[in-house]
Amino acid sequence: MVSRMFRIETEVDRTRRDLLRSRLRDTNTAASPVLRALRGTPAAREAPLHVWVLDATGDLAGGLVGHTWATWLHVTYLWVDGRHRGSGLGSRLLTEAERIAREKRRCTAARVETWDFQAPDFYRRHGYEVVGTIPDYPPGITEFTLTKRLVTR
């Protein structure tokens, strides 16, 4: 039996992070025919998708930050300034992101994570369905994962 010595380190290291990401992608690609077929296609690239709303003075009134990958839109952040909540800006931001994802990037679905005190009902009103919940993440809060099929028009 061969004895092996290992050293565990915990510092933030972007070079190792990028190496790990690359190795994981290669391992996943080798293990999955779906990911293998995706490799090298335009859909394989994660592309940022940002939508902004500015008020009359040019200040940020709201925004959506996400990305598209493998025919999916992933909404990372959607925020509307408190002064403009209830005005429909959140709906306009989400609708525009979905339109770009569907029409320009050929996405067929969207996903988002949100906490129970944030916007699960907002996303449900926009056709999203809860596909997962994580209670107590963080303690006292429930996180929801919601998805929606994007219909081609």
N, C-alpha and C positions, 0 to 999 in steps of 0.2 A: 504494500500500500504506500502510495506517495503522499507525503505530507506537503500541504500547501500553506503558504503564508499570505494573508490578505491584509490590506490596510484600508480602513474605511475613513473617508474624508467627508466633511459636510459643508465646505465653503461653496459659494456661488462661483461657478466656472462656466462661462458661456461657450468656450471652446469644447469642453466635455459635453455640455448640453447639446450642442449642434452635432457632435459625433454620435451621441446617444440617439438623437432624433433620426439621424441618417441610418444608423444600424437597425433601429426599430422599424423604420420604413422598409428597409431591405428585407428584414425577417418577415414582416407582415406580407410584403409583396410575394415572397417565395411561398408563403403558406396559403395564400388566398388567390384562387383564379380570378375572382372579381377585381381585386386590387391589382393583379398582374395585368389584366386587360385595360385597366384605367391608366396604368403607368405610361407616361409619354404623351397622353392626350391633353387637350386644353383643360378638360374638367379636372385633371389631376393637380393642377396648380391652385393653391389657395389665393384668391384674389380679394383684396379689401373692397368693401362697399360701405360708403359713408354718405349720409344724407343730412343736410343742415337746414335749419330754419332761422333766419335772422329777423329781428324786429325792425321797425322803421328807422331806428337809430343805428342799425348795424350790429347790435348786441345779439349774442346767441340766445335764441328763444327756445331752442330744442335741437335734438340731434339723434341720429341712429348710427351706431357703429357696428359693423358686422363683417362677414366675409362669405364668399361662395366657394364651395368645394364639392366636387363629385355630384353635381346637379342639385346641391342643397344650399339654401341660404341659412346661415347661422347668425341670428341676431344676438350680438354680445351686449350692447347697451342701447337703451332707448330712454331718453330723458326729455321732459318738457319743464321749463321754468315754471314755478308756482304761479306766477302772475298770468300765465297763459293756459294753465290746465283747465280743461272743460271746453276749450275753444275748438277742439277737433285737430289740433296740431299733431298729437300722437298718432291719430288715425292717418293723417296725411303722410307722416314720416314712414309709417309701416307700409301703407299702400304703395308709396313710391319705391321703397326698397324691394317689395315683392314684385312690382312691375319690372324694375330693372333686372332683378334676378331671373324672372320668367322670360321676358322678351329679349334681353340682350345677352344673358348668360345661360339660357336654356335650362334653368333650374325647375325641378318638378316638385320640390318640397321645401319647407322651412322649419326651423326649430329655434326654440328659445328656452332659457331657464329664467325663472322669476321666483321671488319669495312671496309668501302668503300675504304680506302687508303691502306688496308692490302692485302687481298688475295681472294676476291670473284671470280675473274676470274680463279685463280689457282684451286679453288675447283670445279668450273664449268667444267674446262678441265678434271677433274678427275671424272666426272659423277654426281656431286652434283647439286641439284636443289634448287633454292631459294624458301623457303616456308613462309618466313616472313621478313619484313623490319621494322625497327624502325628509322624514320627520327629524326635528331637532338638529337641523343643519343651517346655521349654528344653533346651539341649544335655545329652545323656545321658539324657533322659527321653522317653518316647513318650506322646502324648496320644491318647485314644480318644474318638470320638463314638459313642454308642449310642442306639438308638431302640427303641420298643416300641409295638405296637398295643394300645390299651386296649379290651378287650371289654366291651360293655354286658351287664349281668346282668339 
